[in-house]
Amino acid sequence: MKKTVLLFFGLLFLTSIYSQKKIQTFKDGEELRYKMSYSGFLRAGTAVLKVEETVLNGKNVFHSKGLGWTTGMIKWFFKVEDNYQSYFDKTMVKPYLFKRKIDEGGYKKHVNTTFNYDNNTAYVQDFLKQKDTTLPVLNVQDMLSAFYYLRNQEVKFMKKGESIAIDIFLDAQTYPFKLRFLGKEVLKTKFGNINTLIFRPLVQSGRVFKAQESVTLWITDDANKIPIKMEASLAVGSLRAELEAYKGLANEFITK
């Protein structure tokens, strides 16, 4: 369980697929709160995603925060405090600055990444290792900007089995990320019955997840296109994330 929550929060922050529409899919003030449970009954933690408008180096940008922490009994033996922040372009949704500060049962990271589009580089500051690195990058997203970038991708005409792929830059390395469309489902939730799109991200198997395709996502099939449920089969047990609360949506939250 050493890195389970880190991977799970990461997937949660990353994996949302969205339709390219003329209407706005998110706006300043949007906030999503998720509850996480282990093996279907034990509350494991909370994750929050929120976005607001701000100014960075004289540019009007969106500032997103992804926060995650363990709660209840899990916190007694495995304390987690994760803080991800991204500053990205309001129109093109390309990242300018990404901050990652995590503490997971003693596993710590404190890294800032600045993206320079004049020379296509990423300047990585690792504060714990006291090491700075400049690396070439091209057409990448950070973990949070990807969440909002994918909201602008066309999925309306995707067929079952088709995939969408992007590259994620994290801690001085580029990772290919792919999501496969599985179909549609009417999902019963605390908010009512909701039309959803089902996707499966390709994840690394072995250490934490049972198989390469052991994570399943349910995304609302409406103008907001937000993740409403996630399930992951782990090497031991399973994890589930479910939308617990929301506010500031750009569009009506539709239930049946």
C-alpha positions as protocol buffer text, in pm:
chain_id: "A"
residue {
  index: 1
  type: MET
  ca { x: 0 y: 0 z: 0 }
}
residue {
  index: 2
  type: LYS
  ca { x: 312 y: 219 z: 10 }
}
residue {
  index: 3
  type: LYS
  ca { x: 238 y: 401 z: -318 }
}
residue {
  index: 4
  type: THR
  ca { x: -122 y: 298 z: -375 }
}
residue {
  index: 5
  type: VAL
  ca { x: -281 y: 627 z: -272 }
}
residue {
  index: 6
  type: LEU
  ca { x: -28 y: 828 z: -474 }
}
residue {
  index: 7
  type: LEU
  ca { x: -107 y: 628 z: -787 }
}
residue {
  index: 8
  type: PHE
  ca { x: -477 y: 638 z: -722 }
}
residue {
  index: 9
  type: PHE
  ca { x: -488 y: 1015 z: -665 }
}
residue {
  index: 10
  type: GLY
  ca { x: -270 y: 1058 z: -972 }
}
residue {
  index: 11
  type: LEU
  ca { x: -512 y: 859 z: -1186 }
}
residue {
  index: 12
  type: LEU
  ca { x: -803 y: 1047 z: -1040 }
}
residue {
  index: 13
  type: PHE
  ca { x: -646 y: 1383 z: -1123 }
}
residue {
  index: 14
  type: LEU
  ca { x: -554 y: 1264 z: -1471 }
}
residue {
  index: 15
  type: THR
  ca { x: -837 y: 1058 z: -1605 }
}
residue {
  index: 16
  type: SER
  ca { x: -1134 y: 1255 z: -1733 }
}
residue {
  index: 17
  type: ILE
  ca { x: -1245 y: 1250 z: -2100 }
}
residue {
  index: 18
  type: TYR
  ca { x: -1446 y: 1538 z: -2238 }
}
residue {
  index: 19
  type: SER
  ca { x: -1637 y: 1640 z: -2553 }
}
residue {
  index: 20
  type: GLN
  ca { x: -1523 y: 1934 z: -2763 }
}
residue {
  index: 21
  type: LYS
  ca { x: -1828 y: 2157 z: -2754 }
}
residue {
  index: 22
  type: LYS
  ca { x: -1893 y: 2526 z: -2800 }
}
residue {
  index: 23
  type: ILE
  ca { x: -2022 y: 2551 z: -2445 }
}
residue {
  index: 24
  type: GLN
  ca { x: -1778 y: 2581 z: -2156 }
}
residue {
  index: 25
  type: THR
  ca { x: -1701 y: 2254 z: -1978 }
}
residue {
  index: 26
  type: PHE
  ca { x: -1553 y: 2411 z: -1665 }
}
residue {
  index: 27
  type: LYS
  ca { x: -1516 y: 2755 z: -1514 }
}
residue {
  index: 28
  type: ASP
  ca { x: -1363 y: 2957 z: -1233 }
}
residue {
  index: 29
  type: GLY
  ca { x: -1483 y: 2824 z: -898 }
}
residue {
  index: 30
  type: GLU
  ca { x: -1546 y: 2461 z: -996 }
}
residue {
  index: 31
  type: GLU
  ca { x: -1477 y: 2221 z: -709 }
}
residue {
  index: 32
  type: LEU
  ca { x: -1513 y: 1842 z: -699 }
}
residue {
  index: 33
  type: ARG
  ca { x: -1480 y: 1633 z: -381 }
}
residue {
  index: 34
  type: TYR
  ca { x: -1432 y: 1254 z: -381 }
}
residue {
  index: 35
  type: LYS
  ca { x: -1444 y: 995 z: -107 }
}
residue {
  index: 36
  type: MET
  ca { x: -1213 y: 696 z: -133 }
}
residue {
  index: 37
  type: SER
  ca { x: -1281 y: 357 z: 18 }
}
residue {
  index: 38
  type: TYR
  ca { x: -1071 y: 43 z: 52 }
}
residue {
  index: 39
  type: SER
  ca { x: -1223 y: -296 z: -37 }
}
residue {
  index: 40
  type: GLY
  ca { x: -1565 y: -138 z: -68 }
}
residue {
  index: 41
  type: PHE
  ca { x: -1634 y: -47 z: 297 }
}
residue {
  index: 42
  type: LEU
  ca { x: -1336 y: 115 z: 476 }
}
residue {
  index: 43
  type: ARG
  ca { x: -1302 y: 489 z: 419 }
}
residue {
  index: 44
  type: ALA
  ca { x: -948 y: 548 z: 297 }
}
residue {
  index: 45
  type: GLY
  ca { x: -929 y: 918 z: 218 }
}
residue {
  index: 46
  type: THR
  ca { x: -1053 y: 1228 z: 41 }
}
residue {
  index: 47
  type: ALA
  ca { x: -950 y: 1397 z: -283 }
}
residue {
  index: 48
  type: VAL
  ca { x: -1046 y: 1748 z: -393 }
}
residue {
  index: 49
  type: LEU
  ca { x: -1007 y: 1916 z: -733 }
}
residue {
  index: 50
  type: LYS
  ca { x: -1069 y: 2287 z: -775 }
}
residue {
  index: 51
  type: VAL
  ca { x: -989 y: 2555 z: -1031 }
}
residue {
  index: 52
  type: GLU
  ca { x: -984 y: 2934 z: -1023 }
}
residue {
  index: 53
  type: GLU
  ca { x: -868 y: 3221 z: -1241 }
}
residue {
  index: 54
  type: THR
  ca { x: -546 y: 3399 z: -1146 }
}
residue {
  index: 55
  type: VAL
  ca { x: -246 y: 3584 z: -1293 }
}
residue {
  index: 56
  type: LEU
  ca { x: 96 y: 3424 z: -1347 }
}
residue {
  index: 57
  type: ASN
  ca { x: 386 y: 3633 z: -1479 }
}
residue {
  index: 58
  type: GLY
  ca { x: 142 y: 3886 z: -1620 }
}
residue {
  index: 59
  type: LYS
  ca { x: -77 y: 3624 z: -1791 }
}
residue {
  index: 60
  type: ASN
  ca { x: -438 y: 3542 z: -1708 }
}
residue {
  index: 61
  type: VAL
  ca { x: -436 y: 3170 z: -1635 }
}
residue {
  index: 62
  type: PHE
  ca { x: -629 y: 2898 z: -1459 }
}
residue {
  index: 63
  type: HIS
  ca { x: -487 y: 2771 z: -1131 }
}
residue {
  index: 64
  type: SER
  ca { x: -593 y: 2418 z: -1038 }
}
residue {
  index: 65
  type: LYS
  ca { x: -532 y: 2242 z: -708 }
}
residue {
  index: 66
  type: GLY
  ca { x: -550 y: 1868 z: -649 }
}
residue {
  index: 67
  type: LEU
  ca { x: -544 y: 1778 z: -280 }
}
residue {
  index: 68
  type: GLY
  ca { x: -552 y: 1429 z: -131 }
}
residue {
  index: 69
  type: TRP
  ca { x: -529 y: 1293 z: 223 }
}
residue {
  index: 70
  type: THR
  ca { x: -603 y: 975 z: 416 }
}
residue {
  index: 71
  type: THR
  ca { x: -876 y: 965 z: 680 }
}
residue {
  index: 72
  type: GLY
  ca { x: -1016 y: 734 z: 947 }
}
residue {
  index: 73
  type: MET
  ca { x: -843 y: 408 z: 1036 }
}
residue {
  index: 74
  type: ILE
  ca { x: -615 y: 418 z: 729 }
}
residue {
  index: 75
  type: LYS
  ca { x: -457 y: 739 z: 858 }
}
residue {
  index: 76
  type: TRP
  ca { x: -348 y: 563 z: 1178 }
}
residue {
  index: 77
  type: PHE
  ca { x: -89 y: 353 z: 998 }
}
residue {
  index: 78
  type: PHE
  ca { x: -51 y: 524 z: 660 }
}
residue {
  index: 79
  type: LYS
  ca { x: -73 y: 904 z: 663 }
}
residue {
  index: 80
  type: VAL
  ca { x: -100 y: 1079 z: 326 }
}
residue {
  index: 81
  type: GLU
  ca { x: -91 y: 1448 z: 243 }
}
residue {
  index: 82
  type: ASP
  ca { x: -74 y: 1523 z: -131 }
}
residue {
  index: 83
  type: ASN
  ca { x: -73 y: 1869 z: -288 }
}
residue {
  index: 84
  type: TYR
  ca { x: -67 y: 1914 z: -667 }
}
residue {
  index: 85
  type: GLN
  ca { x: -98 y: 2254 z: -834 }
}
residue {
  index: 86
  type: SER
  ca { x: -103 y: 2355 z: -1199 }
}
residue {
  index: 87
  type: TYR
  ca { x: -107 y: 2693 z: -1372 }
}
residue {
  index: 88
  type: PHE
  ca { x: -218 y: 2658 z: -1733 }
}
residue {
  index: 89
  type: ASP
  ca { x: -328 y: 2863 z: -2034 }
}
residue {
  index: 90
  type: LYS
  ca { x: -700 y: 2948 z: -2029 }
}
residue {
  index: 91
  type: THR
  ca { x: -750 y: 2891 z: -2401 }
}
residue {
  index: 92
  type: MET
  ca { x: -502 y: 2623 z: -2512 }
}
residue {
  index: 93
  type: VAL
  ca { x: -483 y: 2450 z: -2172 }
}
residue {
  index: 94
  type: LYS
  ca { x: -106 y: 2411 z: -2185 }
}
residue {
  index: 95
  type: PRO
  ca { x: 82 y: 2406 z: -1853 }
}
residue {
  index: 96
  type: TYR
  ca { x: 314 y: 2687 z: -1745 }
}
residue {
  index: 97
  type: LEU
  ca { x: 396 y: 2575 z: -1391 }
}
residue {
  index: 98
  type: PHE
  ca { x: 334 y: 2250 z: -1205 }
}
residue {
  index: 99
  type: LYS
  ca { x: 392 y: 2199 z: -833 }
}
residue {
  index: 100
  type: ARG
  ca { x: 398 y: 1861 z: -662 }
}
residue {
  index: 101
  type: LYS
  ca { x: 444 y: 1823 z: -285 }
}
residue {
  index: 102
  type: ILE
  ca { x: 352 y: 1487 z: -134 }
}
residue {
  index: 103
  type: ASP
  ca { x: 410 y: 1289 z: 183 }
}
residue {
  index: 104
  type: GLU
  ca { x: 289 y: 929 z: 182 }
}
residue {
  index: 105
  type: GLY
  ca { x: 391 y: 736 z: 487 }
}
residue {
  index: 106
  type: GLY
  ca { x: 741 y: 883 z: 463 }
}
residue {
  index: 107
  type: TYR
  ca { x: 763 y: 871 z: 83 }
}
residue {
  index: 108
  type: LYS
  ca { x: 814 y: 1239 z: -3 }
}
residue {
  index: 109
  type: LYS
  ca { x: 840 y: 1449 z: -317 }
}
residue {
  index: 110
  type: HIS
  ca { x: 871 y: 1826 z: -353 }
}
residue {
  index: 111
  type: VAL
  ca { x: 917 y: 1924 z: -717 }
}
residue {
  index: 112
  type: ASN
  ca { x: 832 y: 2231 z: -925 }
}
residue {
  index: 113
  type: THR
  ca { x: 833 y: 2219 z: -1305 }
}
residue {
  index: 114
  type: THR
  ca { x: 833 y: 2531 z: -1525 }
}
residue {
  index: 115
  type: PHE
  ca { x: 752 y: 2489 z: -1894 }
}
residue {
  index: 116
  type: ASN
  ca { x: 923 y: 2717 z: -2147 }
}
residue {
  index: 117
  type: TYR
  ca { x: 755 y: 2722 z: -2489 }
}
residue {
  index: 118
  type: ASP
  ca { x: 1015 y: 2948 z: -2651 }
}
residue {
  index: 119
  type: ASN
  ca { x: 1272 y: 2667 z: -2644 }
}
residue {
  index: 120
  type: ASN
  ca { x: 1044 y: 2368 z: -2565 }
}
residue {
  index: 121
  type: THR
  ca { x: 1205 y: 2280 z: -2233 }
}
residue {
  index: 122
  type: ALA
  ca { x: 1097 y: 2191 z: -1880 }
}
residue {
  index: 123
  type: TYR
  ca { x: 1295 y: 2331 z: -1587 }
}
residue {
  index: 124
  type: VAL
  ca { x: 1263 y: 2085 z: -1298 }
}
residue {
  index: 125
  type: GLN
  ca { x: 1345 y: 2191 z: -942 }
}
residue {
  index: 126
  type: ASP
  ca { x: 1375 y: 1903 z: -696 }
}
residue {
  index: 127
  type: PHE
  ca { x: 1385 y: 2067 z: -354 }
}
residue {
  index: 128
  type: LEU
  ca { x: 1450 y: 1751 z: -154 }
}
residue {
  index: 129
  type: LYS
  ca { x: 1738 y: 1634 z: -373 }
}
residue {
  index: 130
  type: GLN
  ca { x: 1852 y: 1995 z: -416 }
}
residue {
  index: 131
  type: LYS
  ca { x: 1890 y: 1935 z: -788 }
}
residue {
  index: 132
  type: ASP
  ca { x: 1779 y: 2140 z: -1088 }
}
residue {
  index: 133
  type: THR
  ca { x: 1740 y: 1989 z: -1436 }
}
residue {
  index: 134
  type: THR
  ca { x: 1643 y: 2128 z: -1776 }
}
residue {
  index: 135
  type: LEU
  ca { x: 1498 y: 1879 z: -2023 }
}
residue {
  index: 136
  type: PRO
  ca { x: 1351 y: 1898 z: -2377 }
}
residue {
  index: 137
  type: VAL
  ca { x: 973 y: 1849 z: -2399 }
}
residue {
  index: 138
  type: LEU
  ca { x: 713 y: 1871 z: -2673 }
}
residue {
  index: 139
  type: ASN
  ca { x: 333 y: 1866 z: -2646 }
}
residue {
  index: 140
  type: VAL
  ca { x: 312 y: 1744 z: -2287 }
}
residue {
  index: 141
  type: GLN
  ca { x: 68 y: 1797 z: -2004 }
}
residue {
  index: 142
  type: ASP
  ca { x: 120 y: 1785 z: -1630 }
}
residue {
  index: 143
  type: MET
  ca { x: -98 y: 1568 z: -1408 }
}
residue {
  index: 144
  type: LEU
  ca { x: -359 y: 1839 z: -1346 }
}
residue {
  index: 145
  type: SER
  ca { x: -359 y: 2032 z: -1672 }
}
residue {
  index: 146
  type: ALA
  ca { x: -427 y: 1698 z: -1843 }
}
residue {
  index: 147
  type: PHE
  ca { x: -755 y: 1673 z: -1655 }
}
residue {
  index: 148
  type: TYR
  ca { x: -878 y: 2000 z: -1807 }
}
residue {
  index: 149
  type: TYR
  ca { x: -707 y: 1956 z: -2144 }
}
residue {
  index: 150
  type: LEU
  ca { x: -890 y: 1630 z: -2203 }
}
residue {
  index: 151
  type: ARG
  ca { x: -1221 y: 1802 z: -2137 }
}
residue {
  index: 152
  type: ASN
  ca { x: -1177 y: 1971 z: -2474 }
}
residue {
  index: 153
  type: GLN
  ca { x: -1122 y: 1653 z: -2673 }
}
residue {
  index: 154
  type: GLU
  ca { x: -1387 y: 1512 z: -2904 }
}
residue {
  index: 155
  type: VAL
  ca { x: -1528 y: 1183 z: -2779 }
}
residue {
  index: 156
  type: LYS
  ca { x: -1882 y: 1211 z: -2911 }
}
residue {
  index: 157
  type: PHE
  ca { x: -1812 y: 977 z: -3201 }
}
residue {
  index: 158
  type: MET
  ca { x: -1571 y: 738 z: -3030 }
}
residue {
  index: 159
  type: LYS
  ca { x: -1643 y: 371 z: -3085 }
}
residue {
  index: 160
  type: LYS
  ca { x: -1608 y: 95 z: -2828 }
}
residue {
  index: 161
  type: GLY
  ca { x: -1243 y: -13 z: -2808 }
}
residue {
  index: 162
  type: GLU
  ca { x: -1099 y: 314 z: -2941 }
}
residue {
  index: 163
  type: SER
  ca { x: -844 y: 502 z: -2732 }
}
residue {
  index: 164
  type: ILE
  ca { x: -722 y: 854 z: -2672 }
}
residue {
  index: 165
  type: ALA
  ca { x: -361 y: 921 z: -2577 }
}
residue {
  index: 166
  type: ILE
  ca { x: -154 y: 1208 z: -2439 }
}
residue {
  index: 167
  type: ASP
  ca { x: 195 y: 1248 z: -2291 }
}
residue {
  index: 168
  type: ILE
  ca { x: 234 y: 1341 z: -1923 }
}
residue {
  index: 169
  type: PHE
  ca { x: 550 y: 1504 z: -1791 }
}
residue {
  index: 170
  type: LEU
  ca { x: 621 y: 1417 z: -1427 }
}
residue {
  index: 171
  type: ASP
  ca { x: 942 y: 1444 z: -1223 }
}
residue {
  index: 172
  type: ALA
  ca { x: 1180 y: 1487 z: -1517 }
}
residue {
  index: 173
  type: GLN
  ca { x: 1025 y: 1213 z: -1732 }
}
residue {
  index: 174
  type: THR
  ca { x: 759 y: 1187 z: -2001 }
}
residue {
  index: 175
  type: TYR
  ca { x: 500 y: 912 z: -1964 }
}
residue {
  index: 176
  type: PRO
  ca { x: 257 y: 798 z: -2236 }
}
residue {
  index: 177
  type: PHE
  ca { x: -98 y: 789 z: -2104 }
}
residue {
  index: 178
  type: LYS
  ca { x: -386 y: 614 z: -2282 }
}
residue {
  index: 179
  type: LEU
  ca { x: -757 y: 570 z: -2214 }
}
residue {
  index: 180
  type: ARG
  ca { x: -979 y: 314 z: -2384 }
}
residue {
  index: 181
  type: PHE
  ca { x: -1350 y: 372 z: -2436 }
}
residue {
  index: 182
  type: LEU
  ca { x: -1561 y: 80 z: -2309 }
}
residue {
  index: 183
  type: GLY
  ca { x: -1914 y: 204 z: -2369 }
}
residue {
  index: 184
  type: LYS
  ca { x: -2200 y: 371 z: -2181 }
}
residue {
  index: 185
  type: GLU
  ca { x: -2394 y: 293 z: -1865 }
}
residue {
  index: 186
  type: VAL
  ca { x: -2669 y: 444 z: -1652 }
}
residue {
  index: 187
  type: LEU
  ca { x: -2503 y: 460 z: -1311 }
}
residue {
  index: 188
  type: LYS
  ca { x: -2694 y: 469 z: -982 }
}
residue {
  index: 189
  type: THR
  ca { x: -2540 y: 732 z: -749 }
}
residue {
  index: 190
  type: LYS
  ca { x: -2627 y: 937 z: -441 }
}
residue {
  index: 191
  type: PHE
  ca { x: -2733 y: 1215 z: -680 }
}
residue {
  index: 192
  type: GLY
  ca { x: -2967 y: 990 z: -878 }
}
residue {
  index: 193
  type: ASN
  ca { x: -2929 y: 783 z: -1195 }
}
residue {
  index: 194
  type: ILE
  ca { x: -2669 y: 936 z: -1426 }
}
residue {
  index: 195
  type: ASN
  ca { x: -2576 y: 866 z: -1788 }
}
residue {
  index: 196
  type: THR
  ca { x: -2205 y: 786 z: -1796 }
}
residue {
  index: 197
  type: LEU
  ca { x: -1921 y: 706 z: -2035 }
}
residue {
  index: 198
  type: ILE
  ca { x: -1691 y: 423 z: -1925 }
}
residue {
  index: 199
  type: PHE
  ca { x: -1315 y: 437 z: -1982 }
}
residue {
  index: 200
  type: ARG
  ca { x: -1020 y: 222 z: -1882 }
}
residue {
  index: 201
  type: PRO
  ca { x: -672 y: 375 z: -1842 }
}
residue {
  index: 202
  type: LEU
  ca { x: -368 y: 162 z: -1916 }
}
residue {
  index: 203
  type: VAL
  ca { x: -162 y: 139 z: -1595 }
}
residue {
  index: 204
  type: GLN
  ca { x: 157 y: -36 z: -1499 }
}
residue {
  index: 205
  type: SER
  ca { x: 90 y: -378 z: -1350 }
}
residue {
  index: 206
  type: GLY
  ca { x: 286 y: -572 z: -1090 }
}
residue {
  index: 207
  type: ARG
  ca { x: 364 y: -362 z: -785 }
}
residue {
  index: 208
  type: VAL
  ca { x: 20 y: -224 z: -703 }
}
residue {
  index: 209
  type: PHE
  ca { x: -244 y: -305 z: -961 }
}
residue {
  index: 210
  type: LYS
  ca { x: -344 y: -658 z: -1051 }
}
residue {
  index: 211
  type: ALA
  ca { x: -315 y: -607 z: -1424 }
}
residue {
  index: 212
  type: GLN
  ca { x: -243 y: -344 z: -1685 }
}
residue {
  index: 213
  type: GLU
  ca { x: -614 y: -278 z: -1724 }
}
residue {
  index: 214
  type: SER
  ca { x: -737 y: -299 z: -1365 }
}
residue {
  index: 215
  type: VAL
  ca { x: -879 y: 55 z: -1333 }
}
residue {
  index: 216
  type: THR
  ca { x: -1226 y: 156 z: -1458 }
}
residue {
  index: 217
  type: LEU
  ca { x: -1370 y: 508 z: -1477 }
}
residue {
  index: 218
  type: TRP
  ca { x: -1725 y: 639 z: -1510 }
}
residue {
  index: 219
  type: ILE
  ca { x: -1753 y: 991 z: -1657 }
}
residue {
  index: 220
  type: THR
  ca { x: -2077 y: 1192 z: -1664 }
}
residue {
  index: 221
  type: ASP
  ca { x: -2219 y: 1198 z: -2017 }
}
residue {
  index: 222
  type: ASP
  ca { x: -2321 y: 1564 z: -2004 }
}
residue {
  index: 223
  type: ALA
  ca { x: -2174 y: 1907 z: -2074 }
}
residue {
  index: 224
  type: ASN
  ca { x: -1957 y: 1895 z: -1759 }
}
residue {
  index: 225
  type: LYS
  ca { x: -1797 y: 1553 z: -1821 }
}
residue {
  index: 226
  type: ILE
  ca { x: -1667 y: 1493 z: -1469 }
}
residue {
  index: 227
  type: PRO
  ca { x: -1542 y: 1165 z: -1319 }
}
residue {
  index: 228
  type: ILE
  ca { x: -1815 y: 1034 z: -1093 }
}
residue {
  index: 229
  type: LYS
  ca { x: -1673 y: 692 z: -1001 }
}
residue {
  index: 230
  type: MET
  ca { x: -1345 y: 499 z: -1020 }
}
residue {
  index: 231
  type: GLU
  ca { x: -1265 y: 141 z: -925 }
}
residue {
  index: 232
  type: ALA
  ca { x: -920 y: -17 z: -908 }
}
residue {
  index: 233
  type: SER
  ca { x: -829 y: -379 z: -839 }
}
residue {
  index: 234
  type: LEU
  ca { x: -510 y: -388 z: -634 }
}
residue {
  index: 235
  type: ALA
  ca { x: -260 y: -660 z: -559 }
}
residue {
  index: 236
  type: VAL
  ca { x: -435 y: -677 z: -220 }
}
residue {
  index: 237
  type: GLY
  ca { x: -796 y: -557 z: -203 }
}
residue {
  index: 238
  type: SER
  ca { x: -945 y: -277 z: -411 }
}
residue {
  index: 239
  type: LEU
  ca { x: -994 y: 99 z: -407 }
}
residue {
  index: 240
  type: ARG
  ca { x: -1298 y: 301 z: -504 }
}
residue {
  index: 241
  type: ALA
  ca { x: -1344 y: 676 z: -551 }
}
residue {
  index: 242
  type: GLU
  ca { x: -1691 y: 830 z: -575 }
}
residue {
  index: 243
  type: LEU
  ca { x: -1804 y: 1189 z: -623 }
}
residue {
  index: 244
  type: GLU
  ca { x: -1915 y: 1313 z: -283 }
}
residue {
  index: 245
  type: ALA
  ca { x: -1990 y: 1680 z: -347 }
}
residue {
  index: 246
  type: TYR
  ca { x: -1956 y: 1946 z: -615 }
}
residue {
  index: 247
  type: LYS
  ca { x: -2003 y: 2318 z: -670 }
}
residue {
  index: 248
  type: GLY
  ca { x: -1937 y: 2583 z: -930 }
}
residue {
  index: 249
  type: LEU
  ca { x: -2009 y: 2365 z: -1235 }
}
residue {
  index: 250
  type: ALA
  ca { x: -2026 y: 2544 z: -1568 }
}
residue {
  index: 251
  type: ASN
  ca { x: -2336 y: 2352 z: -1674 }
}
residue {
  index: 252
  type: GLU
  ca { x: -2637 y: 2174 z: -1525 }
}
residue {
  index: 253
  type: PHE
  ca { x: -2563 y: 1847 z: -1349 }
}
residue {
  index: 254
  type: ILE
  ca { x: -2811 y: 1616 z: -1520 }
}
residue {
  index: 255
  type: THR
  ca { x: -2970 y: 1318 z: -1347 }
}
residue {
  index: 256
  type: LYS
  ca { x: -3247 y: 1084 z: -1459 }
}
